Structure formats: C-alpha cells, structure tokens
C-alpha cells in the first residue's frame, strides 16, 4: 500500500508563531492562560496545558498573570480591558488575521458598509466584526449575498481560512449590490495552498485521511473538498483509524489542517504504512 503526503499540510506560519509565543510565555512563577484555545487543535492545547499554559473562556476567570491573545484574534474592547486589569499580555494574533481586522476597520472608517465573507460563528470573524465597529454584515453563502439590499459603498474582506473559490462566487453576487466596491482579499495563501494540494492529491488516490481538530474550520473544509474527489476520513489522531477503511485500498493520501502538529501527522502516516 502506498501512502502519500500532500505537498502542503500542517502548521502554517501564524500557528507556528502562536505556539512559539505561548511556549515562551509559560512561567512557573505566575499563571499563564490563553483567552480561548490558542488554536483549534485539542491535542496541542492539552500539551500546552501540561507545560503550564492554561485556557480561559473569559477575562472574568483571570485575576492576574499573563493572558495570551489566541491566533484568531479579539476585538479592540478586549485589549482595553486587559490593559485596565493590569495583565501582562502576549498577542499571538495571526498576522493575516490582523490584516483582515485592520482592513475592516479602515473600510468602516472610510464610510463603507463592511461585508465579511466567512463563518459568522467563527472566533476570527467575530473579532473582525468588532474591529469594523460591530456594523459589519457577515455572509457565508451566495444565497445570503443575493438577499442583501443595495448599498452606496461596499467594502469586502474575508475570513483568512475561507475557500478562495467560494469567496469569488460570493463576491460575484456582491458586485451587483453597489456601484462602488472596495475588495480586500484577506484569505491566507497557506489556506489556498493546502486546499489546492489536498484536492490534487485526492484525485490521485483511493482514499484520503485528513488530520486535525474536529473544531478546526480549515481542517473540516479540507475534508469536505477531498470528500468530493474520493473516500475521505477526518481524524484527530492515529487512534481513530479503522482497519476496515483500508480494505481494497491501494493508494492513500494524507493531508492536515493548518493547526495540526507535526507529531500527530507522523503518527497517522506511520500507522497507515502498517495497514
């Protein structure tokens, strides 16, 4: 049985940076917490917890020490509250997310109706909404774009992990909603690369294994894209691999989301080789 790894998979720059900052912030002399999971990978979050970096869901749970802003970012009010509480802050916001946030704020300040193309319940998108002054419209589907009224001026940004093809489809509908549009394509190139290499590999194999957190939007999207090309399974760890998946399979492809650690990918790869 042949096992092939996708050309682009696993940690992206933003995630590597966030993990490095979190590891460097760990200090046995005071408490260190991330505000929400640092990335959407339960195994990595647990590993950080074992090394002294916990997770809190709200600043109400914090009384001192260091607070780490996770890779998905937060709104401006959170920064103000952290400062007022006198906490030591480490900002692990992904640089690409930061660009989306500042772009949304700029468009709002210039008087555009901001539209964020992305998943409205994703923490990154919620942070971008806040940077746009909580007046932005979030659009997930082309049907939602079609239902929007016309606006004098539209400014468009995207969730960094949103599929490029779907972004274009939605933008094509938004073009009909205003005579003046400013489009800032804030989709991360790493997202595009992972998706294109995953689809390319899925077309060449009998089965795809997509590795990463079940709570990870970009990993789930990889599984959805691969599932359109061949039999596909989404797993968080090698323990989830089932023997019956491999019956009559000659060629397996493996890819992983941008928040999936290398050690988990290696474990899945080695176990697949033994099938």
TITIVEX-627395 format. One line per field, with one value per residue: residue number from 0; residue in three letters; x, y, z of N, C-alpha, C in turn. Coordinates in pm, 1 decimal. Example, Ala and Ser with C-alpha at 12.3 -4.5 7.8 and 13.67 -1.06 7.14 Angstrom:
# residues 2
num = (0 1);
residuo = (ala ser);
n.px = (1319.0 1285.0);
n.py = (-569.0 -225.0);
n.pz = (780.0 708.0);
ca.px = (1230.0 1367.0);
ca.py = (-450.0 -106.0);
ca.pz = (780.0 714.0);
c.px = (1320.0 1290.0);
c.py = (-330.0 3.0);
c.pz = (780.0 787.0);
This chain:
# residues 275
num = (0 1 2 3 4 5 6 7 8 9 10 11 12 13 14 15 16 17 18 19 20 21 22 23 24 25 26 27 28 29 30 31 32 33 34 35 36 37 38 39 40 41 42 43 44 45 46 47 48 49 50 51 52 53 54 55 56 57 58 59 60 61 62 63 64 65 66 67 68 69 70 71 72 73 74 75 76 77 78 79 80 81 82 83 84 85 86 87 88 89 90 91 92 93 94 95 96 97 98 99 100 101 102 103 104 105 106 107 108 109 110 111 112 113 114 115 116 117 118 119 120 121 122 123 124 125 126 127 128 129 130 131 132 133 134 135 136 137 138 139 140 141 142 143 144 145 146 147 148 149 150 151 152 153 154 155 156 157 158 159 160 161 162 163 164 165 166 167 168 169 170 171 172 173 174 175 176 177 178 179 180 181 182 183 184 185 186 187 188 189 190 191 192 193 194 195 196 197 198 199 200 201 202 203 204 205 206 207 208 209 210 211 212 213 214 215 216 217 218 219 220 221 222 223 224 225 226 227 228 229 230 231 232 233 234 235 236 237 238 239 240 241 242 243 244 245 246 247 248 249 250 251 252 253 254 255 256 257 258 259 260 261 262 263 264 265 266 267 268 269 270 271 272 273 274);
residuo = (unk unk unk unk unk unk unk unk unk unk unk unk unk unk unk unk unk unk unk unk unk unk unk unk unk unk unk unk unk unk unk unk unk unk unk unk unk unk unk unk unk unk unk unk unk unk unk unk unk unk unk unk unk unk unk unk unk unk unk unk unk unk unk unk unk unk unk unk unk unk unk unk unk unk unk unk unk unk unk unk unk unk unk unk unk unk unk unk unk unk unk unk unk unk unk unk unk unk unk unk unk unk unk unk unk unk unk unk unk unk unk unk unk unk unk unk unk unk unk unk unk unk unk unk unk unk unk unk unk unk unk unk unk unk unk unk unk unk unk unk unk unk unk unk unk unk unk unk unk unk unk unk unk unk unk unk unk unk unk unk unk unk unk unk unk unk unk unk unk unk unk unk unk unk unk unk unk unk unk unk unk unk unk unk unk unk unk unk unk unk unk unk unk unk unk unk unk unk unk unk unk unk unk unk unk unk unk unk unk unk unk unk unk unk unk unk unk unk unk unk unk unk unk unk unk unk unk unk unk unk unk unk unk unk unk unk unk unk unk unk unk unk unk unk unk unk unk unk unk unk unk unk unk unk unk unk unk unk unk unk unk unk unk unk unk unk unk unk unk unk unk unk unk unk unk);
n.px = (83.9 54.1 144.4 87.8 194.1 44.2 162.7 152.0 84.6 -27.7 105.8 79.5 242.7 132.5 18.0 241.2 385.3 208.7 205.7 474.9 501.4 327.3 453.6 689.0 588.8 514.4 542.2 654.1 628.5 407.9 59.1 -37.1 -241.0 -435.8 -672.1 -938.8 -905.6 -574.5 -518.4 -719.9 -692.5 -724.5 -532.3 -289.6 -353.2 -389.1 -129.9 6.9 -116.8 -14.9 236.5 211.3 53.6 -255.7 -611.9 -864.2 -1206.5 -1306.6 -1222.6 -1311.8 -1240.5 -985.5 -736.3 -487.1 -141.5 -31.5 -194.8 -279.0 -344.6 -525.7 -460.2 -674.4 -752.8 -894.5 -1147.1 -1121.0 -1209.1 -1141.8 -864.7 -849.3 -968.5 -793.8 -569.4 -670.8 -701.5 -448.8 -297.3 -32.0 26.3 36.5 39.9 -80.1 -210.9 -275.2 -79.7 -206.4 -474.3 -475.2 -434.6 -680.1 -849.3 -758.6 -803.1 -1081.9 -1152.9 -1044.2 -1198.5 -1452.1 -1407.4 -1375.0 -1626.1 -1754.3 -1997.2 -1925.2 -1863.7 -1812.6 -1683.2 -1736.1 -1750.8 -2000.0 -2002.0 -1745.8 -1455.0 -1253.7 -1388.7 -1578.1 -1410.6 -1320.8 -1556.7 -1596.7 -1380.0 -1463.6 -1643.9 -1871.9 -2067.7 -2061.0 -2162.1 -2201.7 -2141.5 -2202.8 -2289.2 -2371.6 -2638.9 -2714.1 -2577.3 -2713.6 -2955.6 -2910.4 -2968.7 -2920.7 -2625.5 -2467.8 -2189.9 -1967.2 -1751.8 -1532.7 -1406.2 -1235.7 -1269.6 -973.1 -929.8 -1115.2 -1260.5 -1111.3 -1239.8 -1512.0 -1527.0 -1492.0 -1728.4 -1922.9 -1846.9 -1900.9 -2174.6 -2206.2 -2108.4 -2320.8 -2454.6 -2374.2 -2247.3 -2003.0 -1734.1 -1493.4 -1257.8 -1083.5 -880.9 -841.3 -773.2 -563.7 -257.0 -154.1 -378.7 -502.1 -300.0 -291.6 -547.1 -556.7 -345.3 -435.8 -672.5 -565.1 -409.5 -611.7 -736.2 -572.0 -556.1 -695.6 -814.3 -850.1 -697.8 -769.2 -615.9 -662.1 -802.7 -1143.7 -1283.1 -1174.4 -1201.7 -1065.1 -954.0 -1178.9 -1287.9 -1099.0 -1147.3 -1405.1 -1363.5 -1187.8 -1352.7 -1521.1 -1382.8 -1279.0 -1304.1 -1307.7 -1173.0 -1192.6 -980.0 -865.1 -650.6 -412.8 -526.1 -789.0 -806.1 -947.2 -941.5 -1106.1 -1138.6 -930.5 -950.2 -912.9 -788.2 -538.9 -387.2 -316.0 -384.6 -261.7 -345.0 -337.1 -476.6 -408.3 -362.1 -262.0 -38.2 300.2 379.4 148.2 64.9 276.9 239.1 -4.5 70.2 267.1 111.2 -68.4 104.0 148.0 -76.8);
n.py = (-119.4 218.5 523.5 862.9 1190.1 1512.3 1796.8 2041.7 2086.8 2075.7 2277.8 2627.6 2945.6 3139.8 2984.2 2841.0 3055.3 3144.9 2923.8 2914.3 3161.9 3116.3 2903.5 3028.3 3207.6 3064.5 3028.6 2933.5 3084.2 3246.8 3260.4 3158.6 3203.3 3129.0 3320.4 3165.6 2870.7 2844.0 2760.3 2573.1 2290.4 2023.1 1846.6 1985.2 2201.3 2069.7 1976.3 2217.5 2294.3 2107.2 2202.4 2431.3 2635.3 2745.5 2754.3 2994.9 3094.4 3343.9 3678.9 3724.4 3508.4 3546.9 3672.9 3773.8 3763.2 3633.1 3689.0 3541.7 3638.2 3460.6 3292.2 3351.1 3605.7 3903.4 4149.3 4516.3 4609.3 4412.1 4431.7 4678.0 4616.0 4425.7 4583.9 4762.4 4590.1 4540.2 4326.6 4115.0 4099.4 3885.8 3894.2 3682.0 3690.0 3589.2 3717.1 3746.4 3745.1 3977.0 4159.7 4135.9 4234.1 4503.8 4594.6 4578.2 4767.6 4998.4 5021.3 5059.4 5301.6 5463.9 5487.6 5282.0 5020.5 4743.9 4413.6 4093.7 3807.0 3495.5 3257.1 3316.2 3244.6 3188.7 3243.9 3414.2 3562.8 3690.4 3859.5 4028.4 4154.5 4310.7 4487.3 4630.8 4796.9 4673.7 4686.8 4545.3 4323.6 3978.8 3728.2 3406.0 3235.8 3219.2 3262.2 3425.5 3657.0 3730.5 3808.9 4048.3 4403.7 4691.1 4894.4 5211.7 5216.5 4948.2 4755.8 4488.2 4211.9 3905.1 3602.8 3454.5 3184.6 3109.3 2936.3 2998.1 2974.8 2975.7 3226.5 3390.9 3329.9 3434.4 3703.9 3769.2 3791.5 4000.5 4209.5 4304.2 4457.7 4715.2 5024.9 5112.4 4948.6 4816.7 4575.9 4369.0 4112.2 3896.9 3634.9 3380.2 3278.9 3031.8 2883.0 2860.3 2712.7 2470.2 2371.5 2344.7 2162.6 1944.8 1873.4 1812.1 1585.9 1416.1 1344.3 1157.3 932.2 644.8 684.3 941.2 1068.1 1304.6 1506.2 1650.9 1892.2 1842.1 2064.4 2251.6 2484.4 2513.6 2260.5 2094.7 2191.1 2107.1 1832.7 1825.5 1916.9 1721.8 1502.0 1524.9 1420.5 1165.2 872.7 978.7 1044.9 1211.9 1263.2 1309.1 1197.6 921.8 705.1 691.3 570.3 316.8 -32.5 -145.6 57.0 42.4 -171.8 -318.3 -93.5 72.1 298.4 570.1 898.9 1166.6 1453.9 1760.7 1999.6 2353.9 2388.0 2158.5 1963.9 1852.3 1608.0 1458.6 1421.1 1261.3 1029.5 935.5 888.4 684.2 478.0 431.3 329.2 77.3 -63.6);
n.pz = (0.0 -88.0 60.4 59.1 126.6 129.2 -55.5 73.7 403.3 748.8 1023.5 972.9 915.9 1093.6 1297.1 1393.0 1495.8 1697.3 1873.5 1946.8 2079.9 2293.4 2424.8 2502.2 2680.8 2900.8 3248.3 3557.7 3783.3 3780.2 3678.5 3351.3 3078.0 2786.3 2604.3 2532.7 2319.9 2200.1 1940.4 1704.8 1794.0 1987.9 2100.2 2091.6 2253.3 2495.3 2536.6 2576.0 2811.1 2988.5 3003.9 3144.5 3039.3 3050.4 2966.4 2936.2 2918.4 2947.2 3047.6 3297.6 3444.9 3517.2 3734.1 3748.3 3631.1 3312.2 3003.8 2699.6 2374.4 2145.8 1826.1 1658.9 1714.3 1874.6 1961.1 1974.9 2226.9 2406.0 2429.2 2557.5 2802.2 2907.1 2945.9 3137.4 3348.8 3421.9 3332.8 3213.4 2873.9 2590.3 2251.5 2027.2 1790.1 1459.9 1194.3 945.6 1014.4 1164.1 956.2 823.3 1021.4 1053.9 797.0 776.8 970.3 855.8 620.9 732.8 867.8 650.1 558.1 425.1 384.3 553.8 450.1 559.6 436.6 537.9 812.6 1036.5 1307.3 1373.1 1570.9 1469.8 1272.9 1432.2 1573.7 1370.2 1298.8 1526.8 1507.9 1293.7 1401.8 1489.1 1299.8 1071.1 805.2 792.3 558.3 456.9 255.3 -98.7 -142.4 67.7 2.6 -228.7 -123.5 1.1 35.8 -183.2 -156.4 -108.9 -92.7 -76.2 120.0 117.8 294.3 390.3 582.7 692.8 641.2 457.2 176.0 -137.1 -390.3 -324.2 -210.2 -435.5 -572.3 -401.8 -397.1 -661.7 -657.5 -479.3 -625.3 -762.7 -586.2 -534.4 -665.7 -606.3 -497.0 -271.8 -255.5 -44.5 -45.8 192.0 235.7 349.7 199.7 264.6 323.2 71.4 -58.7 88.6 40.8 -241.4 -290.3 -146.3 -280.5 -530.1 -464.8 -373.5 -605.7 -705.9 -552.4 -370.6 -130.4 116.0 408.3 638.3 867.4 1183.2 1418.8 1511.4 1560.1 1400.6 1150.9 903.4 867.9 859.6 625.7 439.9 450.1 346.4 83.0 -16.8 7.8 -205.4 -410.5 -353.0 -137.0 195.6 518.3 828.6 1088.0 1426.0 1560.0 1530.4 1655.0 1581.0 1337.6 1141.1 1075.8 875.5 693.1 518.2 351.6 37.2 -54.9 -232.6 -259.6 -55.2 51.6 251.9 430.2 620.1 848.3 902.2 1169.0 1274.4 1457.0 1381.1 1498.4 1529.8 1267.3 1176.5 1331.7 1230.7 965.8 994.9 1103.3 896.8 706.8 803.4 753.5);
ca.px = (0.0 131.5 93.1 144.1 163.4 19.9 278.2 134.8 -0.6 18.6 120.5 112.6 328.4 60.2 1.9 374.6 417.0 124.5 253.0 605.0 477.6 265.7 556.2 783.6 520.0 495.7 626.2 610.4 613.2 275.5 -33.1 -38.1 -358.7 -480.4 -812.4 -990.2 -799.3 -474.7 -550.5 -824.9 -640.4 -732.4 -409.8 -189.1 -399.7 -360.2 15.3 43.1 -166.0 80.4 357.6 184.0 -26.9 -394.9 -708.8 -984.1 -1305.0 -1341.3 -1132.6 -1368.3 -1175.9 -844.9 -712.8 -351.0 -54.2 -20.6 -303.3 -233.1 -447.4 -507.5 -432.2 -794.2 -768.9 -1005.8 -1185.9 -1046.8 -1252.5 -1070.0 -733.5 -869.2 -996.7 -669.5 -485.7 -728.7 -683.8 -307.2 -242.1 73.0 -39.3 112.8 -53.9 -47.4 -299.5 -210.1 -61.1 -306.9 -598.9 -455.9 -457.8 -825.0 -906.7 -725.5 -869.0 -1223.0 -1161.2 -1015.7 -1315.3 -1560.3 -1371.5 -1389.6 -1767.5 -1807.5 -2066.7 -1831.6 -1914.2 -1709.9 -1717.8 -1682.7 -1844.0 -2035.4 -1977.5 -1603.7 -1396.4 -1182.0 -1488.1 -1635.6 -1313.9 -1319.1 -1680.5 -1575.1 -1288.5 -1540.7 -1739.3 -1992.3 -2169.6 -2035.9 -2253.2 -2129.0 -2205.0 -2143.1 -2334.5 -2410.2 -2781.2 -2719.7 -2532.1 -2821.5 -3066.8 -2874.4 -3014.1 -2811.9 -2558.7 -2393.4 -2049.4 -1944.1 -1613.7 -1537.5 -1289.4 -1267.7 -1207.8 -845.3 -930.4 -1231.6 -1221.1 -1098.0 -1341.1 -1640.5 -1515.4 -1516.6 -1869.8 -1998.6 -1813.6 -1970.6 -2311.0 -2196.0 -2081.7 -2449.8 -2518.8 -2323.5 -2170.8 -1868.5 -1687.6 -1351.0 -1240.9 -951.6 -882.0 -758.8 -755.3 -422.5 -205.3 -136.3 -508.4 -514.3 -201.9 -333.9 -667.4 -526.2 -261.6 -519.4 -761.9 -480.4 -375.2 -734.9 -768.5 -472.9 -554.4 -822.5 -870.4 -778.6 -708.3 -747.7 -578.8 -673.4 -911.6 -1281.3 -1331.4 -1096.5 -1275.1 -987.4 -937.6 -1309.2 -1304.2 -1014.2 -1219.0 -1517.9 -1311.8 -1135.4 -1466.1 -1584.0 -1295.7 -1259.2 -1341.6 -1229.7 -1199.6 -1133.6 -942.0 -779.9 -529.1 -397.0 -611.7 -921.0 -800.1 -1014.7 -886.9 -1192.6 -1126.5 -817.8 -976.9 -910.9 -728.7 -401.2 -313.6 -375.0 -330.1 -276.0 -324.7 -366.8 -509.6 -300.8 -342.3 -229.4 104.2 375.5 389.3 23.4 70.4 372.0 176.8 -104.2 145.2 329.5 7.3 -121.4 203.9 142.9 -203.7);
ca.py = (0.0 341.9 634.1 986.7 1312.7 1629.9 1887.2 2147.1 2037.9 2103.6 2413.0 2743.2 3041.4 3203.0 2887.6 2819.3 3174.7 3146.1 2818.7 2957.6 3268.8 3055.5 2825.5 3122.7 3280.2 2976.3 3071.2 2863.4 3178.5 3309.1 3191.4 3196.8 3147.2 3181.6 3358.6 3071.4 2781.9 2916.5 2716.5 2471.4 2154.2 1983.1 1780.7 2089.0 2277.3 1986.7 1974.7 2345.4 2292.5 2027.6 2284.1 2549.8 2737.1 2704.0 2819.1 3050.1 3137.2 3483.1 3753.2 3716.1 3395.7 3583.4 3773.9 3823.5 3683.2 3661.7 3643.5 3531.5 3651.3 3345.8 3319.5 3400.0 3747.0 3953.9 4285.6 4621.9 4624.3 4314.2 4490.7 4784.1 4556.6 4363.5 4694.2 4816.4 4489.9 4534.7 4195.4 4105.0 4046.8 3836.8 3894.9 3576.7 3701.3 3560.8 3840.3 3753.7 3785.7 4117.9 4235.6 4137.4 4323.9 4643.2 4627.3 4601.1 4896.1 5104.0 5035.4 5118.5 5441.4 5536.8 5500.6 5167.9 4913.4 4631.3 4277.4 3992.7 3677.3 3395.3 3188.3 3417.7 3199.4 3160.6 3349.6 3512.3 3651.0 3774.5 3965.2 4123.6 4231.9 4409.9 4589.5 4711.8 4875.4 4591.8 4719.5 4465.8 4214.9 3855.0 3648.5 3272.6 3166.0 3305.1 3297.1 3539.3 3773.4 3765.4 3868.6 4179.7 4520.7 4767.2 4991.2 5313.3 5174.7 4819.8 4714.8 4343.2 4137.4 3763.3 3516.9 3413.7 3043.4 3083.2 2882.6 3100.4 2959.0 3019.6 3371.0 3450.4 3313.2 3529.3 3838.5 3792.3 3834.9 4130.0 4310.2 4354.7 4528.3 4850.7 5077.5 5139.9 4841.4 4800.1 4436.4 4336.4 3965.2 3867.0 3489.5 3345.2 3195.1 2895.9 2816.8 2825.6 2608.5 2344.5 2322.8 2301.5 2041.6 1835.7 1832.2 1749.0 1451.9 1336.5 1296.8 1056.7 820.8 575.9 731.0 1049.8 1086.3 1445.0 1504.8 1779.2 1909.2 1841.4 2201.0 2337.7 2516.7 2488.6 2116.0 2043.1 2229.4 2015.5 1705.1 1844.2 1926.7 1589.5 1410.9 1536.1 1354.8 1024.5 836.9 1064.8 1037.0 1319.7 1212.0 1396.4 1123.6 790.3 608.9 686.9 493.9 186.1 -129.8 -172.5 165.2 16.4 -289.5 -297.1 36.6 58.3 424.1 659.3 1033.6 1228.4 1597.4 1806.2 2140.2 2446.3 2385.5 2020.0 1947.3 1754.2 1476.3 1385.9 1381.0 1149.3 910.3 887.4 838.2 555.5 376.9 399.5 246.6 -58.5 -126.1);
ca.pz = (0.0 -99.9 141.8 5.6 199.5 46.9 -62.3 174.5 511.4 883.1 1077.3 891.7 986.3 1202.7 1405.4 1450.0 1573.8 1816.7 1964.5 1998.9 2177.5 2411.5 2495.1 2561.9 2788.2 3016.7 3361.1 3678.8 3894.5 3775.3 3589.5 3209.8 3012.2 2658.0 2606.1 2433.6 2271.6 2121.0 1804.5 1709.1 1798.3 2129.2 2145.9 2114.1 2369.3 2612.0 2555.3 2635.7 2949.4 3065.2 3017.7 3225.3 2970.8 3056.7 2878.2 2999.3 2819.4 2971.6 3135.9 3432.6 3511.7 3537.3 3838.1 3735.2 3546.8 3169.0 2916.7 2560.7 2271.4 2056.6 1685.4 1589.8 1743.1 1955.4 1928.3 2045.4 2366.5 2488.3 2456.9 2657.6 2932.7 2954.4 2995.1 3260.8 3454.0 3455.7 3299.7 3112.7 2753.8 2476.4 2138.9 1930.7 1673.9 1331.6 1116.1 838.5 1081.1 1195.8 832.7 799.8 1122.0 1022.4 669.9 807.7 1041.4 758.6 533.9 812.6 892.2 523.4 526.4 350.4 454.9 550.8 440.4 587.4 378.5 629.3 902.3 1136.8 1444.9 1392.8 1654.9 1387.7 1209.8 1537.8 1606.0 1258.2 1313.8 1631.7 1456.8 1199.7 1478.5 1509.7 1199.7 950.8 768.3 763.8 453.8 445.6 134.6 -210.9 -127.1 159.0 -73.6 -321.1 -49.1 55.7 -40.2 -244.3 -71.0 -184.5 -96.1 -10.2 142.3 139.4 341.2 404.3 684.0 632.8 602.6 372.6 44.9 -239.5 -495.2 -269.2 -194.0 -567.2 -603.5 -320.4 -443.6 -789.2 -622.4 -412.2 -727.6 -808.6 -474.9 -518.2 -778.7 -556.7 -410.1 -244.1 -215.1 9.8 -35.4 309.5 251.7 364.5 90.8 316.6 309.0 -70.8 -90.5 149.1 -26.2 -378.7 -288.7 -96.1 -389.5 -631.6 -416.8 -364.4 -740.2 -745.6 -456.6 -346.4 -3.9 182.5 552.4 673.0 1009.0 1252.0 1514.2 1461.1 1579.1 1312.2 1028.1 782.3 853.3 816.0 485.8 363.0 442.4 255.4 -53.3 -55.4 0.3 -337.3 -507.6 -319.0 0.1 284.5 661.6 908.7 1220.0 1507.2 1595.1 1467.2 1724.7 1517.4 1211.8 1148.5 982.3 760.3 594.5 429.5 268.3 -108.2 -83.8 -276.7 -250.0 45.2 61.5 384.3 443.4 756.2 860.4 940.3 1314.3 1312.5 1488.0 1301.9 1561.6 1504.7 1126.2 1166.6 1389.9 1134.3 849.8 1029.8 1122.3 763.8 638.5 857.6 715.1);
c.px = (88.0 64.5 164.9 99.2 140.9 140.9 272.4 38.0 57.2 35.4 153.5 196.4 259.0 44.2 136.3 412.2 338.5 172.4 385.8 588.2 418.8 368.6 654.9 722.4 500.3 594.3 570.7 583.5 479.0 187.9 -25.8 -155.7 -378.6 -628.5 -883.4 -876.1 -704.6 -489.5 -658.7 -766.1 -634.0 -603.6 -299.8 -225.6 -368.0 -209.9 62.9 0.9 -69.5 209.5 331.6 105.3 -172.0 -482.3 -825.3 -1077.8 -1338.9 -1238.8 -1183.7 -1303.0 -1032.1 -833.0 -572.5 -271.1 -54.5 -141.8 -252.5 -352.7 -424.5 -494.8 -550.9 -820.9 -889.9 -1036.7 -1111.7 -1086.0 -1179.7 -931.7 -745.3 -891.5 -871.5 -577.6 -537.9 -711.8 -538.1 -241.7 -123.9 11.4 62.7 13.6 -9.6 -142.4 -221.5 -195.8 -163.4 -443.5 -591.4 -480.3 -607.2 -893.4 -882.8 -790.1 -1016.5 -1241.9 -1141.3 -1137.3 -1431.0 -1533.8 -1389.3 -1534.8 -1827.4 -1895.0 -1977.5 -1907.1 -1797.1 -1757.4 -1652.8 -1792.5 -1874.5 -2007.3 -1831.1 -1540.4 -1319.5 -1279.2 -1550.9 -1540.7 -1310.2 -1442.4 -1660.6 -1481.2 -1358.2 -1649.2 -1872.3 -2104.4 -2156.0 -2144.4 -2167.5 -2208.2 -2130.3 -2172.4 -2373.9 -2555.0 -2797.5 -2677.5 -2642.0 -2934.0 -3035.2 -2933.8 -2894.6 -2755.8 -2483.0 -2248.0 -2034.9 -1794.7 -1611.9 -1402.6 -1332.4 -1203.8 -1082.8 -843.8 -1048.6 -1185.9 -1220.9 -1205.2 -1476.0 -1640.4 -1547.0 -1664.5 -1955.0 -1973.2 -1885.7 -2114.2 -2309.4 -2169.2 -2210.0 -2515.4 -2469.1 -2249.7 -2028.3 -1828.4 -1537.1 -1334.4 -1097.5 -950.8 -786.1 -746.7 -606.3 -376.9 -184.9 -265.4 -528.4 -423.2 -244.9 -454.5 -637.3 -442.9 -340.6 -610.8 -683.1 -445.4 -497.5 -775.0 -677.6 -474.7 -692.4 -892.5 -783.8 -803.5 -674.0 -729.0 -592.6 -795.4 -1048.5 -1342.7 -1257.1 -1169.8 -1194.9 -964.5 -1067.2 -1331.5 -1218.8 -1085.2 -1335.8 -1471.8 -1261.2 -1248.6 -1539.3 -1505.4 -1276.2 -1308.7 -1249.4 -1272.2 -1124.9 -1106.1 -859.1 -647.6 -527.6 -487.1 -748.3 -922.5 -860.5 -963.1 -973.3 -1189.7 -1027.2 -836.6 -987.2 -857.4 -581.2 -318.1 -388.6 -305.7 -355.1 -252.8 -364.2 -392.0 -393.7 -273.4 -305.9 -79.6 169.8 372.3 262.2 19.4 161.0 312.5 74.0 -34.4 204.0 225.1 -53.0 -24.7 199.2 15.7 -185.3);
c.py = (125.3 453.4 762.3 1106.3 1427.2 1722.5 1995.7 2098.1 2079.5 2251.4 2517.8 2838.9 3099.3 3112.2 2859.8 2935.1 3176.8 3044.2 2858.9 3064.5 3213.2 2978.6 2917.6 3195.6 3197.1 3013.3 3008.3 2958.4 3252.0 3237.5 3248.9 3127.2 3207.7 3214.6 3281.8 2982.8 2857.3 2886.8 2609.7 2331.1 2110.8 1922.9 1883.3 2172.9 2201.6 1983.0 2104.8 2350.6 2215.6 2104.9 2417.3 2661.2 2688.0 2778.7 2871.7 3097.3 3284.5 3548.5 3755.4 3604.6 3428.0 3690.4 3832.8 3737.6 3729.7 3608.2 3648.6 3544.9 3541.2 3387.6 3379.7 3547.3 3780.0 4096.2 4388.1 4638.1 4528.0 4367.9 4597.0 4724.8 4491.4 4470.1 4747.7 4720.7 4477.2 4401.2 4209.3 4039.7 4001.8 3822.8 3795.0 3578.4 3674.4 3691.3 3856.8 3794.2 3933.6 4205.2 4245.2 4234.0 4470.1 4687.0 4658.5 4735.4 5012.3 5129.5 5102.3 5266.8 5527.1 5544.7 5390.4 5080.9 4790.5 4499.2 4182.9 3860.4 3570.0 3334.3 3276.9 3374.8 3166.3 3274.7 3454.9 3613.0 3743.6 3888.5 4070.4 4213.4 4343.9 4521.1 4679.4 4792.3 4807.2 4623.2 4637.5 4360.1 4092.7 3772.8 3515.7 3205.9 3265.2 3350.1 3418.4 3667.7 3823.2 3840.5 4006.5 4292.3 4588.9 4867.5 5090.5 5270.9 5044.8 4793.3 4569.4 4290.8 3992.3 3703.6 3457.0 3270.2 3008.0 3032.3 2991.3 3095.3 3010.7 3170.7 3441.6 3442.6 3415.1 3672.2 3869.8 3838.4 3974.0 4242.9 4376.1 4446.9 4671.0 4894.8 5112.6 5032.0 4849.8 4660.0 4414.2 4186.3 3923.0 3716.7 3459.0 3254.0 3050.8 2816.0 2770.6 2707.8 2472.8 2285.8 2271.0 2174.0 1921.3 1782.9 1760.1 1605.8 1361.3 1278.5 1182.9 931.3 757.7 628.2 842.5 1043.9 1232.3 1452.3 1644.3 1786.1 1909.8 1980.8 2301.4 2359.7 2481.5 2339.2 2052.5 2073.5 2142.0 1881.7 1714.4 1846.7 1791.5 1489.3 1416.0 1461.1 1205.6 998.4 911.1 1047.2 1149.5 1264.6 1315.7 1329.6 989.0 685.2 593.4 607.4 354.9 92.6 -146.9 -60.4 127.8 -105.9 -249.7 -158.5 17.1 186.1 520.3 794.7 1089.4 1378.2 1637.1 1955.6 2223.1 2448.2 2245.0 2003.8 1835.7 1614.9 1393.8 1337.4 1259.3 1020.0 849.8 824.6 700.2 444.7 335.0 308.3 101.0 -133.8 -219.4);
c.pz = (0.0 -18.9 99.3 89.4 101.2 51.3 44.4 281.2 645.6 914.1 969.9 976.3 1109.3 1323.4 1473.1 1542.3 1704.0 1920.1 2027.7 2105.8 2307.3 2493.4 2566.0 2681.3 2914.2 3127.2 3488.8 3795.2 3893.1 3672.7 3448.1 3143.9 2873.8 2670.7 2495.3 2386.8 2179.2 1972.3 1816.6 1692.6 1944.9 2182.9 2175.6 2235.2 2498.4 2641.3 2619.3 2782.4 3039.9 3090.9 3087.2 3159.5 2965.8 2957.1 2961.4 2888.9 2832.1 3062.5 3279.2 3513.8 3551.7 3645.3 3830.5 3639.9 3401.3 3094.5 2772.9 2467.3 2169.4 1910.4 1611.7 1616.1 1828.4 1911.6 2012.2 2192.0 2459.2 2524.6 2566.6 2796.5 2991.9 3014.0 3128.1 3378.1 3496.6 3427.1 3204.3 2990.1 2649.8 2360.2 2032.7 1811.6 1546.0 1253.0 1003.6 894.9 1115.8 1072.6 803.2 896.3 1085.0 891.4 692.5 877.6 944.6 669.7 607.8 836.7 767.0 477.4 442.9 441.8 443.1 543.6 463.5 530.5 465.4 714.6 1022.4 1280.3 1472.0 1472.3 1576.6 1327.7 1313.7 1574.0 1496.1 1263.9 1416.3 1585.7 1355.3 1270.8 1500.9 1411.1 1072.1 930.6 735.3 663.0 441.1 311.8 25.9 -198.6 -35.4 88.2 -167.8 -251.2 8.8 -28.1 -106.4 -143.7 -158.6 -201.2 -17.9 1.7 185.7 186.4 362.1 528.3 621.7 583.8 512.2 235.5 -62.9 -346.2 -447.2 -247.8 -325.8 -604.5 -529.0 -366.7 -574.8 -766.5 -558.2 -511.8 -777.4 -705.3 -454.0 -643.7 -737.4 -456.4 -390.8 -186.1 -168.1 37.5 75.5 336.4 252.7 250.8 136.2 304.8 165.9 -106.3 -35.3 77.0 -166.4 -380.9 -238.4 -206.7 -499.4 -592.0 -413.5 -499.1 -784.8 -658.1 -442.5 -221.7 53.8 332.7 580.9 824.3 1069.7 1340.8 1448.7 1475.6 1491.0 1180.3 904.1 759.3 803.1 668.0 394.8 342.8 344.5 110.1 -103.4 -74.1 -132.1 -444.6 -481.1 -177.2 96.6 429.8 733.1 1048.5 1294.0 1540.2 1524.0 1531.2 1659.5 1387.3 1230.7 1039.8 858.1 656.4 483.9 339.2 121.1 -148.1 -120.0 -258.0 -157.3 41.2 201.0 373.1 584.5 756.6 912.3 1089.7 1364.7 1335.7 1406.2 1363.4 1538.2 1360.1 1109.3 1221.1 1294.8 1013.7 878.7 1043.7 988.7 687.8 682.4 815.1 595.2);
